[in-house]
Amino acid sequence: MIRPIVSCALVVLIASAPAGAQLLELPGQTDSVLRLESLDGELELAFQAMLGEYEAEIESRPFDVARRIDRCRFIDEFAYGNEYLSWLDEVYALGDDCRAEVDAGFFNHPEAILFRLEGFYGDDLLEAARPYDQSTLRQGWTRAQTARLYAMLATSADSVGNPLAGPFAVHALELDESADVRVIAAASLIDMGDKAGAIRILRSPFDRHTPGESPWYFADKIRLLALAGDGAGVADLYRQLKESAAYYDTYTVAVALRNTGNIDDAREEFAAAVENPGYLQNPQLERFRFEIVHGTAIQAGEAYESLRDAGWSADPMAVNRVALFFEHPALSWRARDLLGLLGFVLALALVGLAAAIPVSFVHYRGLVLRVRKGLPDATAGLRLRHAWYGMCALGSASLLSLYCAGPLSFFTQQETAWGIDVDSGLFARSFVTQWFIQLALFLPLVWIAVRREPVSARWSVPRALIIASLVAVVLRAPLIIFWLVSSDAPSALGEGSLQWEMLEQVNQEFGVLTTFWLIAIAAPVAEEFLFRQVLLTTFSRHISFWAANVLQAVLFAAMHLDASGLIYIFLMGLVAGFIARRSGGLLAPIVFHAAFNLIAGLLLLP
């Protein structure tokens, strides 16, 4: 029998322990070096002895490919585990020779093929293994060998997000019920709606893992069982996990228990996540989110106090405290809770300051031009203060909508960036609410504009509709071409855009009608009124039209918070400003904006 290298190394280290203890007492380094060289030599002798055992077995069974491959793996694992050996290069060379011998004598043997594939990862493995996905090249393969092939394919495909990971994993389990791709297969079946199949795979008795040895793996199985709706399975695996493991992904387990109605155990796991957060960034927030829905007023209040103990930055604008107030209005406010409301006031002040920057620039530039040319001050129509109010209304609507999002965190998973961590459903509600607040804040401005800015349209309605729509199609031509060439390309164009991510959440939460109301009616009307009516008109009274058009387009692009599409949105703003001037009204730019958004919505939204 072949003994593991760990046992051999352990014997050597135990035998040399007394000598190692004396090394600390020696004044010089010579004796230490000699002793280390002695250990190096003893390990080499043990390695050679193991190799001798392998070679003896191979000599007695020369056609045993599996034993030859075991010898290669032993050499590789020895090299990986002993990086500082003086003769490590010889071990690497020996491993290369071992693999070459296997390939030379048994190149087309299934075990040799599988051993070669072990040296590839991700897309490289998928490419290398692609020919063997065909049964004609697997003549003579056993079911177990084929199962190992598909398990390797599933694992590699899953590591690179390839959608074939699920089918590969399911096929591997059909061939070998103990294949270690159970989680991959179950996740794929759940995505396809086959929850019964996923439950059958996850609750199979042929799983090689045990809760004590693989607690985080079992936590993932519990998560998937919850997604599949198997509350009994979640409770059963949770009981096994609690009995066998001290550490596991408590947050994942807590969410699964909550989603299957086991509130008491979920409360215990959320509390445990606060004590041992693992990879969870803000466990106090997750506990608060749980208690504000499922707990009593006292429990929710205690969870908020735990969250707030992290400091003012845990709830800088009292958004979470307001959410707690809506659920439990009888809970008293503390002084530090009111400090968060001061944060909201400061945020509003920053919005006003940001809006004043471009207005101040236009005012100063216009003043210089009027002084140089001796022109009178512009007093008719909309004024710069109205432009400032419009931009303030835009920013204030975003801030106010946060109070409709429920418990949230102002930190992202990336340490270098700020953002908002909030439940996707609540975030969608916040995004829709933002537009209603924005439209309401615009009403006073609309009333002033109607009184002070008479409409002098130069294009007829049919002309405005036709020209605006054609210009939108031309500007969206690259996206349309991508869609015609590859159905995956438009989806890739939408990745990384905050606006489109929010629209996808709105689509999932409220449906397609609400989504297209936002992109085809609310956004075109509100944004064209603000940027092409209020800003462009007021700026043009102080600086040239072209400078005013560029400035409003810059502000329009910045408002969308989409770094990947910044230039494209800026170009769209420029074109809309030019159309507004040529048409003499807002109908044409609104139609252009609506068509521009509709084309993207039809192609990008699922």
ABEGO torsion letter per residue (X at the ends): XBBBAAAAAAAAAAAAAAAAAAAAABABAAAAAAAAAAAAAAAAAAAAAAAAAAAAAAAABAABAAAAAAAAAAAAAAAAABAABAAAAAAAAAAAAAAAAAAAAAAABAAAAAAAAAABBEAAAAAAAAAAABAAAABGBBAAAAAAAAAAAAAAAAAAGBAAAAAAAAAAAAABAABBAAAAAAAAAAAAGBAAAAAAAAABAABABBAAABAAAAAAAAAAAAAAGBAAAAAAAAAAAAAABABBBAAAAAAAAAAAGBAAAAAAAAAAAAABAEABABAAAAAAAAAAAABBAAAAAAAAAAAAAAEAAABAAGAAAAAAAAABAABBBBAAAAAAAAAAAAAAAAAAAAAAAAAAAAAAAAAAAAAAAGBBBBABEBBAAAAAAAAAAAAAAAAAAAAAAEBBBABBABAABBBBBBBAAAAAAAAAAAAAAAAAAAAAAAAAAAAABBBBBABBAAAAAAAAAAAAAAAAAAAAAAAAABAAAAAAAABGBAAAAAAAAAAAAAEAAAAAAAAAAAAAAAAAAAAAAAAAAAAAAABBAAAAAAAAAAAAAAAAGBAAAAAAAAAAAAAAAAAAAAAGBAAAAAAAAAAAAAAAAAAABX
